[in-house]
Amino acid sequence: MGKDALSIRTAQHWFNWFKNDNFELDDLPRTGRPLKVDMNVLKQLIEEDPRLTTLCLAERFWCSHTTVETHLGELDKTWKYGVWIPHELSPLQLQH
């Protein structure tokens, strides 16, 4: 089969899905830890205590520490010298 062809297992999954009259293509609700955190609350917590670790923040938001890292990156924050600081580029870095 070509590289763009479905695997047999995927085809079987979709066949059974539609055979059972399930034509809903939207994602079903999932259990587990959320992948999103309240950005305003995260920003406020970091401003109040920039020494909070991703593990500590993950416990507060009940999510993984990598989710916290991702959101801190979206807030342009980076971990340096034991605190969260704004990620700023040098003029030379901005040119590239």
C-alpha positions in Angstrom: 0.0 0.0 0.0 1.1 3.6 -0.5 2.2 5.8 2.3 -1.0 7.8 2.2 -3.3 4.7 2.5 -5.2 3.9 5.7 -3.9 1.0 7.8 -6.1 -2.1 8.0 -6.7 -1.4 11.7 -7.9 2.1 11.0 -10.3 1.0 8.3 -11.7 -1.7 10.6 -12.2 0.9 13.3 -14.1 3.3 11.0 -16.1 0.4 9.5 -17.3 -0.7 13.0 -18.0 3.0 14.0 -20.3 3.6 11.0 -21.8 0.1 11.1 -23.2 0.9 14.5 -25.0 4.0 13.0 -22.6 6.4 14.7 -22.1 9.2 12.2 -20.8 11.7 14.8 -17.4 12.9 13.7 -16.8 15.4 16.6 -14.4 14.4 19.4 -16.0 12.7 22.3 -15.6 14.1 25.8 -12.6 12.7 27.5 -11.6 12.1 31.1 -8.3 13.0 32.6 -6.3 16.1 33.2 -7.1 19.2 31.2 -4.8 20.4 28.5 -5.7 24.1 29.1 -5.2 26.3 32.1 -6.7 29.8 32.8 -4.0 32.0 31.4 -5.1 35.0 33.5 -4.8 33.0 36.7 -1.4 31.6 35.6 -0.1 35.0 34.8 -1.3 36.4 38.2 0.3 33.5 40.1 3.7 34.0 38.3 3.6 37.8 39.0 2.8 37.2 42.6 5.5 34.5 43.1 7.9 34.1 40.1 9.7 31.3 42.0 6.8 28.9 41.5 7.9 25.7 39.7 6.0 24.1 36.9 5.4 21.1 39.2 3.8 23.3 41.8 1.7 25.1 39.2 0.7 21.8 37.7 -0.7 20.7 41.1 -2.7 23.9 41.4 -4.2 23.5 37.9 -4.4 19.7 38.1 -2.6 19.3 34.8 0.8 18.1 33.6 3.9 20.2 34.1 4.5 20.2 30.4 1.0 21.8 29.9 2.1 24.5 32.3 5.4 25.0 30.4 3.5 25.3 27.2 1.2 28.0 28.6 4.1 29.9 30.2 5.8 29.9 26.8 2.6 31.4 25.3 3.0 34.1 28.0 6.6 34.7 26.8 8.0 33.5 30.1 11.2 31.6 30.5 12.8 30.0 33.6 16.2 31.6 34.5 18.1 31.9 37.7 15.2 30.2 39.6 12.5 32.6 38.6 10.1 33.1 35.7 11.1 36.2 33.6 9.9 37.7 30.3 11.5 36.0 27.3 13.2 38.9 25.5 15.2 38.6 22.3 18.3 40.6 21.7 18.4 43.0 18.7 20.7 40.5 16.9 18.2 37.7 17.5 15.3 39.8 16.2 17.1 40.3 12.9 17.1 36.6 12.1 
